[in-house]
Amino acid sequence: MLGIGVDDMFVICNAIDQQPYHLPQRERIRKGMMHAGPSVTITSLTDCVAFFIGARSSIVAIQAFCVFAGVTVIMLYLTQVTIFLCFVVWDSRRVSCRFHECCYLCFCKEDSVIFCKGKFMTPNQRAFFEMGKRKQDASEHEKSTNADKNEKPVDDVTNQNAVSSD
C-alpha cells in the first residue's frame, strides 16, 4: 500500500516539476495535475477494482485482505488529490518566493557541496535558480544606485549651506 501512495506522490511531483517555472504557481499546479491526474486516477481505479474482485475469493483471509486493500487504495487516492496536493501547493509557493529548504540552513543552497554543486538539478531548476540570482543581483544593483542618488542631494545641500555661510 505504501508503494502505491509513494508512486502517486512521485507522479504528481514530477508532473508539476516538469512545468516551466516562469508560469504562475497556480498554473504550474493546474497543468501538472492535468498530466498526473489521469495517470494517478487510472492506476488507483484499476488497483481498487483488482482488489475488490479478489474479495470474491472463497478464502476468508484473502477476502478480508482484498477488502482492506481496496478501501486503502481509495483512501490513498483521496489523500493524494486533497491533503498531499495541499502540501505541494504550499511547497510550490515557497519555491516561487525563492525561499530555501531546511529553514534557510546554509547547506541547502543549490551551489553548496552537500547539494553536489547543482550537478543533479534539472534544466528547469537550473534556469529557475539562475533567473533568481540575476533578479537578486539586479535588485542589489538598484538598491545601491538608489542609495547613491539619495546621498548626492544631501552633499549638495551641505555644500550650499557651506557656500551661503561664507
PLY file of the C-alpha trace (Angstrom):
ply
format ascii 1.0
element vertex 166
property float x
property float y
property float z
element edge 165
property int vertex1
property int vertex2
end_header
0.00 0.00 0.00
2.86 2.31 0.80
4.30 1.74 -2.67
1.05 2.79 -4.36
0.89 6.03 -2.34
4.55 6.89 -2.86
4.27 6.18 -6.58
1.33 8.60 -6.81
3.40 11.23 -4.99
6.29 10.84 -7.42
3.99 11.05 -10.42
2.33 14.24 -9.13
5.60 15.92 -8.11
7.33 15.00 -11.36
4.45 16.33 -13.46
4.48 19.64 -11.58
8.28 19.85 -11.70
8.21 19.45 -15.49
6.14 22.62 -15.89
8.08 25.82 -16.71
8.99 27.85 -13.64
8.10 31.15 -15.31
4.40 30.20 -15.16
2.41 31.41 -12.16
2.31 28.89 -9.34
-1.41 28.18 -9.78
-0.94 27.49 -13.49
2.00 25.13 -12.85
-0.08 23.12 -10.38
-3.07 23.05 -12.74
-1.05 21.91 -15.76
0.89 19.38 -13.69
-2.31 17.87 -12.36
-3.78 17.80 -15.86
-0.90 15.45 -16.76
-0.65 13.49 -13.50
-4.34 13.33 -12.57
-5.48 10.82 -15.19
-2.48 8.58 -14.52
-3.00 8.56 -10.76
-6.75 8.08 -11.18
-6.48 5.18 -13.62
-3.86 3.30 -11.62
-5.79 3.76 -8.39
-9.03 2.70 -10.05
-7.52 -0.45 -11.58
-5.81 -1.40 -8.30
-9.07 -0.88 -6.43
-11.09 -2.95 -8.91
-8.50 -5.74 -8.81
-8.64 -5.90 -5.02
-12.44 -5.84 -4.94
-12.53 -8.66 -7.50
-10.13 -10.56 -5.23
-12.58 -10.02 -2.37
-14.92 -12.52 -4.06
-12.50 -15.29 -3.11
-13.81 -18.18 -1.03
-10.89 -17.90 1.41
-11.84 -15.58 4.28
-8.32 -14.25 4.87
-7.96 -13.26 1.21
-11.44 -11.66 1.27
-10.52 -9.57 4.31
-7.17 -8.56 2.83
-8.66 -7.61 -0.54
-11.45 -5.52 1.02
-8.90 -3.81 3.26
-6.55 -3.18 0.31
-9.36 -1.91 -1.95
-10.59 0.57 0.67
-7.00 1.59 1.41
-6.36 2.36 -2.28
-9.48 4.56 -2.35
-8.29 6.40 0.77
-4.78 6.78 -0.68
-6.22 8.30 -3.84
-8.37 10.75 -1.89
-5.40 11.65 0.31
-3.15 12.26 -2.71
-5.55 14.59 -4.51
-6.52 16.52 -1.37
-4.05 16.58 1.52
-0.83 15.82 -0.36
-1.70 18.29 -3.10
-2.14 21.00 -0.44
1.42 20.38 0.73
2.64 20.50 -2.87
0.92 23.88 -3.32
2.50 25.10 -0.09
5.96 23.99 -1.26
5.36 25.49 -4.69
4.69 28.85 -3.03
7.98 28.51 -1.14
9.81 27.82 -4.39
8.14 30.69 -6.24
9.18 33.06 -3.41
12.72 31.67 -3.77
12.95 30.52 -0.17
15.46 27.77 0.51
14.55 24.49 2.13
15.58 23.37 5.60
14.76 26.61 7.42
17.40 28.57 5.44
20.33 26.41 6.53
23.46 27.04 4.50
23.85 23.50 3.13
20.51 23.76 1.33
21.73 26.31 -1.19
21.91 24.95 -4.70
25.62 25.74 -5.06
26.77 24.02 -1.83
28.98 20.93 -1.71
26.27 18.91 0.05
23.89 19.73 -2.80
26.59 18.45 -5.20
27.03 21.98 -6.55
23.82 21.66 -8.55
25.02 18.78 -10.77
21.77 16.85 -10.36
19.38 19.73 -10.99
17.05 19.53 -13.96
17.45 22.16 -16.69
14.21 23.81 -15.46
15.56 24.01 -11.91
18.91 25.34 -13.07
17.26 28.04 -15.20
14.93 28.96 -12.33
17.77 29.43 -9.86
19.89 31.33 -12.39
16.95 33.65 -13.05
16.64 34.17 -9.29
20.32 35.03 -8.97
20.03 37.56 -11.81
16.96 39.16 -10.21
18.75 39.30 -6.86
21.82 40.89 -8.44
19.62 43.41 -10.27
17.75 44.35 -7.10
21.03 44.78 -5.19
22.36 46.97 -8.02
19.14 49.00 -7.97
19.38 49.45 -4.19
22.98 50.66 -4.44
22.05 53.01 -7.31
19.14 54.43 -5.31
21.37 54.81 -2.28
23.88 56.77 -4.40
21.12 59.01 -5.74
19.81 59.67 -2.25
23.25 60.60 -0.95
24.04 63.20 -3.63
21.30 65.68 -2.71
22.47 65.56 0.90
26.00 66.50 -0.21
24.62 69.30 -2.43
22.59 70.70 0.45
25.64 70.58 2.71
27.74 72.33 0.04
25.06 75.02 -0.44
24.96 75.64 3.30
28.73 75.97 3.33
28.62 78.45 0.41
25.79 80.51 1.94
27.52 80.72 5.31
30.64 82.30 3.71
0 1
1 2
2 3
3 4
4 5
5 6
6 7
7 8
8 9
9 10
10 11
11 12
12 13
13 14
14 15
15 16
16 17
17 18
18 19
19 20
20 21
21 22
22 23
23 24
24 25
25 26
26 27
27 28
28 29
29 30
30 31
31 32
32 33
33 34
34 35
35 36
36 37
37 38
38 39
39 40
40 41
41 42
42 43
43 44
44 45
45 46
46 47
47 48
48 49
49 50
50 51
51 52
52 53
53 54
54 55
55 56
56 57
57 58
58 59
59 60
60 61
61 62
62 63
63 64
64 65
65 66
66 67
67 68
68 69
69 70
70 71
71 72
72 73
73 74
74 75
75 76
76 77
77 78
78 79
79 80
80 81
81 82
82 83
83 84
84 85
85 86
86 87
87 88
88 89
89 90
90 91
91 92
92 93
93 94
94 95
95 96
96 97
97 98
98 99
99 100
100 101
101 102
102 103
103 104
104 105
105 106
106 107
107 108
108 109
109 110
110 111
111 112
112 113
113 114
114 115
115 116
116 117
117 118
118 119
119 120
120 121
121 122
122 123
123 124
124 125
125 126
126 127
127 128
128 129
129 130
130 131
131 132
132 133
133 134
134 135
135 136
136 137
137 138
138 139
139 140
140 141
141 142
142 143
143 144
144 145
145 146
146 147
147 148
148 149
149 150
150 151
151 152
152 153
153 154
154 155
155 156
156 157
157 158
158 159
159 160
160 161
161 162
162 163
163 164
164 165
